[in-house]
Amino acid sequence: MKNNKKEESRVLLENYRVLLQRALDWLWEKTKVERREVKRGKKVITKVKITHPEKKGFTGR
């Protein structure tokens, strides 16, 4: 960002990064990941099912 308030911009971006990381950590804690191996002939395929938290307003897309 180009402006004459370099320090304020740095603080703003750092605070944004911290809040974004907290939101991602919260979401990851609430997300369930299930892995299952399925045999198809000679191949073994790993199927992954991801379940997001049931919250109003969360679309998961």
ChimeraX commands (.cxc) that place a marker at each C-alpha (Angstrom):
marker #1 position 0.00,0.00,0.00 radius 0.5
marker #1 position 1.37,3.36,-0.94 radius 0.5
marker #1 position 0.47,6.21,1.36 radius 0.5
marker #1 position 2.10,8.58,3.82 radius 0.5
marker #1 position 0.99,6.58,6.89 radius 0.5
marker #1 position 3.38,3.66,6.53 radius 0.5
marker #1 position 3.37,2.59,10.20 radius 0.5
marker #1 position -0.44,2.71,10.50 radius 0.5
marker #1 position -0.77,0.63,7.34 radius 0.5
marker #1 position 1.67,-1.95,8.72 radius 0.5
marker #1 position -0.29,-2.21,11.98 radius 0.5
marker #1 position -3.58,-2.52,10.09 radius 0.5
marker #1 position -2.25,-5.32,7.88 radius 0.5
marker #1 position -0.72,-7.17,10.84 radius 0.5
marker #1 position -3.99,-7.00,12.80 radius 0.5
marker #1 position -5.87,-8.25,9.74 radius 0.5
marker #1 position -3.44,-11.18,9.40 radius 0.5
marker #1 position -3.89,-12.14,13.08 radius 0.5
marker #1 position -7.70,-11.99,12.89 radius 0.5
marker #1 position -7.74,-13.99,9.66 radius 0.5
marker #1 position -5.53,-16.66,11.22 radius 0.5
marker #1 position -7.84,-16.88,14.26 radius 0.5
marker #1 position -10.86,-17.34,11.99 radius 0.5
marker #1 position -9.10,-20.08,10.02 radius 0.5
marker #1 position -7.97,-21.82,13.22 radius 0.5
marker #1 position -11.56,-21.75,14.57 radius 0.5
marker #1 position -12.93,-23.14,11.32 radius 0.5
marker #1 position -10.29,-25.90,11.17 radius 0.5
marker #1 position -11.10,-26.94,14.77 radius 0.5
marker #1 position -14.79,-27.29,13.85 radius 0.5
marker #1 position -14.19,-29.13,10.56 radius 0.5
marker #1 position -14.26,-32.92,10.56 radius 0.5
marker #1 position -12.12,-34.83,8.07 radius 0.5
marker #1 position -12.81,-38.55,7.55 radius 0.5
marker #1 position -10.51,-40.70,5.41 radius 0.5
marker #1 position -11.47,-44.12,4.10 radius 0.5
marker #1 position -9.58,-46.51,1.84 radius 0.5
marker #1 position -11.59,-48.24,-0.87 radius 0.5
marker #1 position -10.28,-51.08,-3.03 radius 0.5
marker #1 position -11.08,-50.90,-6.73 radius 0.5
marker #1 position -9.55,-53.92,-8.36 radius 0.5
marker #1 position -5.82,-53.71,-7.72 radius 0.5
marker #1 position -5.93,-50.02,-6.81 radius 0.5
marker #1 position -6.57,-48.61,-3.36 radius 0.5
marker #1 position -8.27,-45.23,-3.45 radius 0.5
marker #1 position -8.48,-42.93,-0.45 radius 0.5
marker #1 position -11.83,-41.19,-0.13 radius 0.5
marker #1 position -12.00,-38.06,1.97 radius 0.5
marker #1 position -15.20,-36.64,3.48 radius 0.5
marker #1 position -15.10,-33.13,4.90 radius 0.5
marker #1 position -17.90,-31.93,7.18 radius 0.5
marker #1 position -18.15,-28.23,8.00 radius 0.5
marker #1 position -19.80,-26.85,11.13 radius 0.5
marker #1 position -23.54,-26.29,10.97 radius 0.5
marker #1 position -23.72,-22.55,11.53 radius 0.5
marker #1 position -26.14,-19.99,10.23 radius 0.5
marker #1 position -24.54,-18.19,7.33 radius 0.5
marker #1 position -21.79,-20.74,6.70 radius 0.5
marker #1 position -21.92,-22.05,3.13 radius 0.5
marker #1 position -18.55,-23.81,2.92 radius 0.5
marker #1 position -18.00,-22.70,-0.69 radius 0.5
marker link #1:1,2 radius 0.2
marker link #1:2,3 radius 0.2
marker link #1:3,4 radius 0.2
marker link #1:4,5 radius 0.2
marker link #1:5,6 radius 0.2
marker link #1:6,7 radius 0.2
marker link #1:7,8 radius 0.2
marker link #1:8,9 radius 0.2
marker link #1:9,10 radius 0.2
marker link #1:10,11 radius 0.2
marker link #1:11,12 radius 0.2
marker link #1:12,13 radius 0.2
marker link #1:13,14 radius 0.2
marker link #1:14,15 radius 0.2
marker link #1:15,16 radius 0.2
marker link #1:16,17 radius 0.2
marker link #1:17,18 radius 0.2
marker link #1:18,19 radius 0.2
marker link #1:19,20 radius 0.2
marker link #1:20,21 radius 0.2
marker link #1:21,22 radius 0.2
marker link #1:22,23 radius 0.2
marker link #1:23,24 radius 0.2
marker link #1:24,25 radius 0.2
marker link #1:25,26 radius 0.2
marker link #1:26,27 radius 0.2
marker link #1:27,28 radius 0.2
marker link #1:28,29 radius 0.2
marker link #1:29,30 radius 0.2
marker link #1:30,31 radius 0.2
marker link #1:31,32 radius 0.2
marker link #1:32,33 radius 0.2
marker link #1:33,34 radius 0.2
marker link #1:34,35 radius 0.2
marker link #1:35,36 radius 0.2
marker link #1:36,37 radius 0.2
marker link #1:37,38 radius 0.2
marker link #1:38,39 radius 0.2
marker link #1:39,40 radius 0.2
marker link #1:40,41 radius 0.2
marker link #1:41,42 radius 0.2
marker link #1:42,43 radius 0.2
marker link #1:43,44 radius 0.2
marker link #1:44,45 radius 0.2
marker link #1:45,46 radius 0.2
marker link #1:46,47 radius 0.2
marker link #1:47,48 radius 0.2
marker link #1:48,49 radius 0.2
marker link #1:49,50 radius 0.2
marker link #1:50,51 radius 0.2
marker link #1:51,52 radius 0.2
marker link #1:52,53 radius 0.2
marker link #1:53,54 radius 0.2
marker link #1:54,55 radius 0.2
marker link #1:55,56 radius 0.2
marker link #1:56,57 radius 0.2
marker link #1:57,58 radius 0.2
marker link #1:58,59 radius 0.2
marker link #1:59,60 radius 0.2
marker link #1:60,61 radius 0.2
view
